[in-house]
Structure formats: C-alpha cells, structure tokens
Amino acid sequence: MSRTLELAERFRSDIVQLRRALHQVPEYDLELPKTQALVLEALDGLDLEITVGKELTSVTAVLRGRAPAAGPRPVVLLRGDMDALPVSERVDVPFRSRHLGMMHACGHDLHVAGLVGAAKILHELRDELAGDVVFMFQPGEETTGGAPIMIREGVLDAAGRRADAAYGLHVGAAREPLGRWSSKPGSFMAAADQLHVRVVGAGTHGSTPYRGKDPIPVACEMVTALQTMITRQFDVFDPVVLTVGRIAGGTKENIIPDDAVFDATVRTFSEQTRAKVQETSTRLVEAMAAAHGLTAEVRYDIGYPVTVNNAAEYEFARGTIVDLFGADRFHERANPRCGAEDMSYVLNEVPGVYLNLSACGATDPEAAADNHSPLADFDDSVLPDGAALLAELAVRRIARG
C-alpha cells in the first residue's frame, strides 16, 4: 500500500467527522462563514501559509515542501468547492442539515473534507517534497462562480509562482458503483449559458385577437423553432443542448397580454459552437417576432466555459489511479457530461484534470437519487480514497518536475 493510502486511513476518522460537521451547516453562494471556520479549524496546527478571501469566504493554504529542488520548485494546485444548494434535505441521517432549506446536495462537503485530508497527508510528507502545494477551498461553484474571483485574488500564484498543474474531483450520488473513478481527456463538462427572451406585443381582449398582437403563440413557436435550429444548424458530433425551463405570459384566459417571456439553459462543448449558438438563437427569435409584427428583447448571458482536461495530465492522473486502486476502479467516459463547472476557469489557466468519484452506496446506482436531489445520499467511506489520490497526484507531479 502506498504511503498516501496509509496516511489517508490514519486520518479517516478525522475527515469523516469533518464532512459530517460540514453537512450540518450548509451555506450558499460566496459567503460561507461557518464552513470557512470549520476549514480553518481543521487546518490549524499544520505548517501552512493561510490566507482568506476578500470578496468571498475562501481559504487558500500553501504547503512548502522541505526537500531541495534542482531548479524552479514545482507548484501543484488542489481544489475543493465548499458551497451548498437551496434544497430541503430528505435524507434521514443523524448529521442531516440544520439549516432550513439548505443542503449539501452536490457533495461539496466531501470535497472539502477530502481536500483537508490531502493537506494532512502532504504535511506528513513535506520533508520529501521538492515543491509546493496550493490548497484552494472555493465558495460559489453553484452560483456566480467563485473560481474566477479567487483567480483574480491570486490563488494560482499563491505559492509565489504560477501553478504548474491543477487537480480536482467531484463526487457523485448515482449512476456509478461505489468507489469508481471516471473522466476523459479533452472536453469533459459543458459550457453553460442562458438565453432570456421577452416577446413584446400588444394586449387586447381574448375575443378579438386581431385588434392586438398576441405574444403567446409567437413565444411558443420560438420554443419549438429553437429545437429545430439545433438539429438543422449544428453538427451532431459537436452537440448542443438547449432547454427552455421557464415560460410565462398573461394573467387570465380571456386577456391577450402585452408580452410573454421564456428562459433557456444552453450547453455546448466547444467555443466555436458556443459562439454560433448565441448568434443563431438571437437572430432566430428576433426574426420570428418581426415576421409576426412583434419585437423580441433578447439577452444572452455567458456562464461557465467548457471544462477541458489536458491530455497529458489526464494520462498522468489515469495512470496514478490505476497504480493506487487497480484498473477496475477507473472508467474512461466515452462522452462529456452536460453539467458545468467553474473549475473550468482554473483549467483555462493551468493544465490539469478534473475527475469524478462515485460516492453512491446504493445497490442499484441507476435507481439512486442523483446530485442536487433532496434525496441525494453520499457514502463518505470514499473520503480516504479521494484524499489519497489528491495527495498522490501532488507527490508524483512535484517529483516529475
């Protein structure tokens, strides 16, 4: 057994206890004071250079290796997101959420505990490290994106020079058997943008629609036309997912309203297609409104970029997983995932890899409640494996120079 795995087992009780403490105090968005306090308490006593965020309650910790380096000291960044979701927990566990309407429904409590575990492991091994490690504890992944704020505040250069590589992991509550790792090279997760449309007409009595300009049927036509646009203007091998999740208009059955609105999420996997969707969807809805004698107000909001795994770092991480856990514990995904991640901002600046680890303890993973569900149930027995892998990636990457 590797030393990182041995140390991870030594710290198992500590990190499981931390995860369960975090699970009870889920916090949302960029301000996570209780979460930050628990992280700082867990890191207390370790020989780390710790700073906290100015615009958000982040924690950045730098571990200095003590071994001499022949040249510039390599720097590895390890990232864990900390925020929860506005979900009312329905999992019956002794450590369930004490914050009404809030839940760690995406497993970020495991990410934090695993990253603390990696810090504890690497602290034990610091005499052998000829490089430095940055631990990035990040708020705001589920909302406006804490990663770009931390980047602006200097997390990538926290060790005194730009990180050479960055690694992170995300746990899952369903679909994969417990303990299985998965990822893929290249585009791994989607870009996520938002399309907001207001169709502006002219209201009148429902019995005389010709006296007004009805926005509702035009909005409905736009929703279906956008789906046809995807199938006819975009390469099926560079996919697009456009889902209208909200449509609204009117107040009563016999009143034609002045306007109707709808909102959509747009997922893409390349920057070229991302730009094309923005242009074509805007042109389409504006032209359709004009064809009916109405107007369309369109706002296209750019969200998280595509999460791209560096090919060389992916092979390095895959090989490390196979060495530590065996080939049967790793699954290379054939396709990217349609979810989005603000780890993408880090990987746009620093070569690295983002990995998935199943924390699904259910007998039938396909039937288990998935992330973001009030019934999402994460098995924290995988915590030592997550901590060990993050630490091992840092050890090997620093040794490689």
C-alpha positions in Angstrom: 0.0 0.0 0.0 1.3 3.5 -0.9 2.2 5.9 1.9 -0.6 8.3 0.8 -3.2 5.5 1.2 -1.7 4.5 4.6 -1.9 8.1 5.8 -5.4 8.5 4.4 -6.6 5.6 6.5 -4.9 7.1 9.6 -6.9 10.3 9.0 -10.2 8.6 8.0 -12.0 9.3 11.3 -10.9 13.0 11.2 -12.1 13.7 7.7 -15.3 11.7 8.0 -16.1 13.7 11.2 -15.3 16.9 9.4 -17.5 16.0 6.5 -20.5 15.3 8.8 -19.9 18.6 10.6 -19.9 20.5 7.3 -23.0 18.6 6.2 -25.0 20.0 9.1 -24.2 23.7 8.3 -24.7 24.0 4.5 -24.2 27.6 3.2 -25.0 29.1 -0.2 -23.1 31.2 -2.7 -20.0 33.2 -1.8 -20.4 33.9 1.9 -19.8 30.7 3.9 -18.6 31.8 7.3 -19.4 28.6 9.2 -17.8 26.5 6.5 -14.8 28.7 6.4 -14.4 28.5 10.2 -14.6 24.7 10.1 -11.9 24.5 7.4 -9.6 26.9 9.3 -10.1 24.8 12.5 -9.3 21.6 10.6 -6.1 23.1 9.2 -5.0 24.6 12.5 -1.7 23.2 13.7 -0.4 22.3 10.2 2.6 24.2 8.8 0.7 26.1 6.2 0.6 29.7 4.8 -3.1 30.5 5.0 -5.0 33.5 3.6 -8.7 34.1 3.3 -10.6 35.8 0.5 -11.6 39.5 0.4 -14.6 39.3 -1.9 -15.7 35.8 -0.7 -15.1 33.5 2.2 -12.4 31.4 0.5 -9.4 29.7 2.1 -6.1 29.4 0.3 -3.4 27.4 2.0 0.2 26.9 0.8 2.3 23.9 1.9 6.1 24.4 1.4 8.0 21.2 0.7 11.3 20.9 2.5 13.3 18.8 0.1 15.8 20.7 -2.1 15.0 21.2 -5.8 17.5 21.3 -8.7 15.6 24.1 -10.5 12.4 26.1 -10.0 10.2 24.5 -7.4 7.2 22.8 -9.0 3.8 24.0 -7.8 0.6 21.9 -7.7 -2.8 23.3 -7.0 -5.5 21.1 -5.5 -9.1 22.4 -5.5 -12.3 21.7 -3.5 -15.5 23.7 -3.7 -17.4 24.4 -0.5 -20.9 25.7 -1.2 -24.3 24.0 -0.8 -27.7 24.3 -2.5 -31.1 25.8 -1.6 -32.6 22.3 -1.3 -34.6 20.9 1.7 -32.9 17.7 2.8 -34.9 14.4 2.9 -32.1 12.0 3.7 -32.6 10.6 7.2 -29.1 10.7 8.7 -28.0 11.7 12.2 -25.9 14.6 10.7 -28.6 16.0 8.4 -28.7 19.7 7.6 -29.6 22.1 10.5 -30.1 25.0 8.1 -33.7 25.1 6.9 -34.0 24.9 3.1 -30.3 24.3 2.6 -28.4 21.0 1.8 -25.1 19.7 0.7 -27.0 18.0 -2.2 -24.0 18.1 -4.5 -21.4 16.5 -2.2 -19.2 19.6 -1.7 -18.9 18.7 1.9 -17.0 15.6 0.8 -14.8 17.7 -1.5 -13.8 20.0 1.4 -13.1 17.1 3.8 -11.1 15.2 1.1 -9.0 18.3 0.4 -8.3 18.8 4.2 -7.3 15.1 4.2 -4.9 15.7 1.3 -3.4 18.6 3.2 -2.9 16.4 6.3 -1.2 13.7 4.2 1.1 16.1 2.4 2.0 17.8 5.6 3.3 14.4 6.9 5.3 14.0 3.6 6.6 17.6 3.4 10.2 16.7 4.1 10.2 14.7 0.9 8.5 17.3 -1.4 10.8 19.3 -3.6 8.0 21.7 -4.5 4.9 23.4 -3.1 1.2 22.7 -2.9 -1.7 25.2 -3.0 -5.0 24.1 -1.5 -7.9 26.0 -3.0 -11.1 26.0 -0.8 -13.6 27.7 -3.0 -17.1 29.1 -2.4 -19.7 29.8 -5.1 -19.4 27.0 -7.6 -23.2 26.5 -7.7 -23.9 30.2 -8.4 -21.9 33.0 -9.8 -18.6 31.3 -9.9 -16.1 31.6 -7.0 -13.2 30.3 -9.1 -12.7 33.5 -11.2 -12.8 35.6 -8.1 -10.2 33.5 -6.4 -8.1 33.6 -9.6 -8.4 37.4 -9.5 -7.3 37.4 -5.9 -4.2 35.4 -6.8 -4.9 31.8 -5.9 -3.0 30.5 -9.0 0.1 32.4 -7.9 -0.3 31.9 -4.1 3.0 29.9 -3.8 5.0 32.8 -5.4 4.8 31.5 -9.0 2.1 30.2 -11.3 0.9 26.7 -10.5 2.3 24.1 -13.0 -0.7 21.7 -12.7 -4.2 21.7 -11.1 -6.4 18.8 -10.0 -9.8 18.4 -8.6 -12.5 15.8 -8.1 -16.3 15.7 -7.9 -18.3 13.0 -6.1 -21.5 11.5 -7.5 -24.5 10.1 -5.7 -25.8 7.9 -8.5 -25.2 6.0 -11.8 -21.7 4.6 -11.0 -20.8 1.9 -8.4 -19.2 3.0 -5.2 -15.6 3.9 -5.5 -15.3 4.1 -9.3 -13.3 6.9 -10.8 -14.1 8.3 -14.2 -13.1 11.1 -16.5 -12.0 11.7 -20.1 -9.4 13.8 -22.0 -10.4 17.0 -23.7 -13.9 18.5 -23.3 -15.2 16.9 -20.1 -18.0 19.1 -19.0 -20.2 21.7 -20.9 -20.2 25.4 -21.1 -23.4 26.7 -19.5 -25.1 29.9 -20.9 -28.5 31.4 -20.5 -30.9 32.7 -23.1 -33.6 35.1 -21.9 -36.3 36.3 -24.3 -39.2 38.8 -23.9 -41.7 38.8 -26.8 -43.3 42.2 -27.0 -46.8 42.5 -28.5 -49.9 44.5 -27.7 -52.6 43.4 -25.4 -56.3 43.2 -26.1 -59.5 41.2 -25.4 -59.1 37.5 -26.0 -62.3 37.5 -28.2 -60.7 39.9 -30.7 -57.1 38.9 -31.1 -56.8 40.7 -34.4 -57.1 44.0 -32.5 -53.8 43.3 -30.7 -50.5 41.5 -31.2 -50.6 38.2 -29.3 -47.1 37.3 -28.0 -48.0 33.9 -26.6 -48.3 31.8 -29.8 -45.2 33.5 -31.1 -43.2 32.6 -28.0 -44.5 29.0 -28.3 -43.3 28.9 -31.9 -39.9 30.2 -30.9 -39.5 27.4 -28.3 -40.1 24.7 -30.9 -38.1 26.6 -33.6 -35.1 26.7 -31.3 -35.1 22.9 -31.1 -35.3 22.6 -34.9 -32.4 25.1 -35.1 -30.2 22.8 -33.0 -30.9 19.7 -35.2 -30.5 21.5 -38.5 -27.7 24.1 -38.0 -25.3 22.2 -35.6 -23.0 19.3 -36.1 -24.4 16.3 -34.2 -20.8 15.4 -33.2 -20.3 18.8 -31.5 -23.6 18.7 -29.6 -25.8 21.4 -28.2 -28.5 21.1 -25.5 -31.0 23.9 -25.3 -33.7 23.5 -22.7 -36.4 26.1 -22.1 -37.1 25.7 -18.4 -39.4 28.7 -17.9 -42.2 30.3 -20.0 -44.7 32.8 -18.7 -47.3 35.2 -20.1 -50.7 36.6 -19.3 -53.0 36.8 -16.3 -56.3 35.4 -17.4 -57.8 33.2 -20.1 -59.6 36.0 -21.9 -56.9 38.6 -21.9 -54.1 38.8 -24.5 -51.1 40.1 -22.7 -48.6 42.7 -23.8 -45.7 40.3 -23.5 -44.5 36.8 -22.9 -41.2 35.6 -21.6 -39.1 32.4 -21.6 -35.7 31.4 -20.3 -33.4 28.6 -21.5 -30.2 27.0 -20.5 -27.7 26.3 -23.3 -25.0 23.7 -23.0 -22.1 23.4 -25.5 -18.7 21.7 -25.7 -16.6 23.9 -27.9 -16.0 27.6 -28.0 -16.9 27.8 -31.8 -20.3 26.2 -31.3 -20.9 28.3 -28.2 -20.4 31.5 -30.2 -22.6 30.2 -33.0 -25.5 29.3 -30.7 -25.5 32.8 -29.3 -25.6 34.4 -32.8 -28.1 32.0 -34.4 -30.6 31.8 -31.5 -30.7 35.6 -31.2 -31.2 36.0 -34.9 -33.9 33.4 -35.0 -36.1 34.8 -32.2 -35.7 38.4 -33.4 -36.7 37.4 -37.0 -39.7 35.3 -35.9 -41.0 38.2 -33.8 -40.6 40.5 -36.8 -42.4 38.1 -39.1 -45.5 38.4 -36.8 -45.2 42.1 -36.5 -43.9 41.9 -32.9 -40.5 42.5 -31.4 -38.2 40.4 -29.3 -35.9 41.6 -26.5 -33.0 39.0 -26.2 -30.4 38.7 -23.5 -27.7 36.0 -23.8 -25.7 35.6 -20.6 -22.3 33.9 -20.8 -21.8 31.4 -18.0 -19.1 28.9 -17.1 -16.8 27.8 -20.0 -16.2 24.3 -21.2 -14.2 22.2 -18.7 -11.2 20.8 -20.7 -8.9 18.2 -19.3 -5.3 18.5 -20.6 -4.5 15.3 -22.5 -1.1 14.7 -20.8 -2.4 15.5 -17.3 -5.3 13.2 -17.9 -3.0 10.3 -18.8 -0.9 11.1 -15.7 -4.0 11.1 -13.4 -5.4 7.9 -15.0 -2.1 6.1 -14.5 -2.0 7.2 -10.9 -5.5 5.9 -10.2 -4.7 2.6 -11.8 -1.5 2.3 -9.7 -3.3 3.1 -6.5 -6.6 1.4 -6.9 -6.4 -1.0 -9.8 -7.6 -0.8 -13.4 -11.1 -2.0 -12.5 -11.6 1.2 -10.4 -11.3 3.5 -13.4 -13.7 4.1 -16.2 -12.9 6.4 -19.2 -16.1 8.1 -20.2 -17.0 7.9 -23.9 -18.8 11.3 -23.9 -18.5 14.5 -21.9 -21.1 15.5 -19.3 -23.7 18.2 -19.8 -23.2 19.6 -16.3 -21.0 22.7 -16.0 -18.2 23.5 -13.6 -16.2 26.6 -12.6 -13.1 24.5 -12.3 -13.1 25.3 -16.0 -11.7 28.7 -15.2 -8.7 27.1 -13.4 -8.1 24.7 -16.2 -8.2 27.5 -18.8 -5.2 29.0 -17.0 -3.3 25.9 -15.7 -3.0 22.4 -17.3 -4.8 19.8 -15.2 -7.6 17.4 -14.9 -11.0 17.1 -13.3 -12.2 13.7 -12.1 -15.3 12.1 -10.9 -15.5 9.7 -7.9 -18.7 7.7 -7.2 -19.9 8.0 -3.6 -23.1 6.0 -4.4 -23.6 3.4 -1.8 -26.9 2.1 -3.3 -27.3 -1.4 -4.5 -28.7 -0.1 -7.8 -26.8 3.1 -8.8 -29.1 3.7 -11.7 -32.1 3.9 -9.3 -30.3 6.1 -6.7 -31.2 9.8 -6.4 -28.6 12.0 -8.2 -26.8 15.1 -7.2 -29.0 18.1 -6.5 -31.9 15.9 -5.3 -33.2 16.3 -1.7 -32.7 12.5 -1.5 -29.0 12.6 -2.7 -27.1 10.3 -0.3 -23.3 10.3 -0.4 -21.4 7.5 1.1 -18.4 9.1 2.9 -16.5 5.8 3.1 -14.8 7.0 -0.2 -13.2 10.0 1.6 -9.8 8.4 2.3 -9.5 7.4 -1.4 -10.3 10.9 -2.6 -7.8 12.4 -0.1 -5.1 9.9 -1.0 -5.4 10.5 -4.8 -5.2 14.3 -4.5 -2.1 13.9 -2.3 -0.5 11.2 -4.6 -1.1 13.4 -7.7 0.8 16.2 -5.9 3.6 14.0 -4.8 4.1 12.5 -8.3 3.7 15.7 -10.2 6.2 17.5 -8.0 8.7 14.6 -8.3 8.3 14.8 -12.1 9.3 18.5 -12.0 
